[in-house]
């Protein structure tokens, strides 16, 4: 009896590992959902409806929990959160900024990849990119159009 149990144990461990390996790729990626005021959440819902199916060659990915305030592409390569709080670093005179297709973004360099947050918009939109985009902001070009169409600017720049 002990021999039978000991023979089944390695086989069941292999099956368990195989099932666990398959199921993780199908799981939705966990992303914290912002909690903006209702008027900002309405802007985020409009943005969500305008977001592209692909960004920088990555297909749209399900996030957990599903929300109109978040979107992802690839295996967390690109994650958008709408209605985030104003970043504290936005007040720093050393803050780096850039423009992509008419939308201004604040850049935060992080070890896991850059984070961009819109500036001069009625709600803040945050885009995090993984380390593959450490020096590449091209995904912002795919997202700038929907942001510009749905989240009004608070400052007119000639």
N, C-alpha and C positions, 0 to 999 in steps of 0.2 A: 504494500500500500504506500509506503514512504517513497519507493522508487517511482511509482506512477505519479505521485504529487510532484516530485522533484523534476520529472520529465516534462510535465505540463507547465510548470512555472516559467521556464525560459520561452516556451512557445507562446504563452499568453502575454508575456512581456513584449515580445516582438510584435504581436498583433496590436497591442495597446499603443506602442510607439508608432506603428504605421498609421493607425487611425488618428492619433494626435497630430502627426505630421501632415496628414491630409486636411484635417479640419482647420488648422490655423490659417491656411491661405484663403479660406472662404470666409473667415470672420471679418466683420466690419472693424475698421480702425477706430480706437477710442480717441475722441477729441473733445476737450471741454467746450461746452456751449455757452456763449456769452448771454447776458441778461440785460439787454438795452431797454430803455423806456419804449412804450408802445409806438410812438411816432418814428423812432429809429428802427424798430423791428419791422415796421411796414416798409421802410426803404430797403431793408435787408431781404424781405420777401420778394420785392420787385427785382432786386439784384439776383436772387436765387433763380428766378424764372428766366433771366437773361444769360446765365453763365453757360459757357461753351461745353460741349460734350468731351472735347479734348483740349489739353493745354500742353504746349511744348512736346507734343507727340504722346502724351499720357492720357489714357481713357479715364473717365470719371469713376471714382471709387466710392463705395458705400462707407459712411462713417457711423460711429456708434457714440451717442444716440443719433438717429436721423433727425435733422433739423433744417429749417429754412435759413438758419444763421450760420451754417457750416457747409463746406464742400471740399472734396478732395480729388486728386488725380494721381494715378500711379499708386504704388505702395507707400503712401505718405510722402511721396516726393514733393508734392505741392498740396498745401492745405490752406484754405481760405476760411476766415472767421469774420463775420460781420457784426457790428455793434459792440466791438470791444471797448474797454475804457481807454481814455487818452493815456498813452505811455508816458511815464515820468521823464524818460530821456528826451522827450520832445521839447522840453524846456531848456535843455543844455545847449550852450553856444557851440559845443564841439559836435553836435549831431550832424550826421551826413544825410544829405537828401539827394533825390534825383527825380527826373521827370520821364514818364513813359507814355507816349501817345496822349499827351494832354492831362495826365493825372500825376500829381506830385506825391512822392512817397518818402518817408523817413526810413533810412537803412540802419539796422542793428546787425553787426557781425557777431555770429555766435559759433561755437565750435561745431555744433550739429548742423549748421547751415544758416544762411541769412534770413532775417525777418524784416519784412517791409510793412509799414503802416501808412495808410493814406493821410494826407494833410489837407487842410482847408476844404473838408467835406462835412456834410450835415451829420454823418456818423462815421466812425473809424472802421476801416476795413483792413484786416491784417492778413498777410500772406506769408507763410513760412515755407521755406524751400530746404530740402535736405542738402547734405554736404556736396552732392554733385553740382550744385548751383552756387558754390562758395564765391565764385567770381563771374556769375552769369545771371543777369536779371531778365533774360528774354521771356520767361513765363509771364511777366507783368504786361508785356505787349498784348498777349491773348486776353488778359483780364481787364485792361484799361478801358476798352470800349464799353463793356457792360457796366463798369463802375461809373464811367462818365455819363451814361444814359440814365442811370437809376438813382445815383446818390448825388444830389446837387452840390455844387461847389459853394463854399461860404465866402470866397474871396475871388473876385474877378481879376485875372492876370491878363494884361493886354498882350 
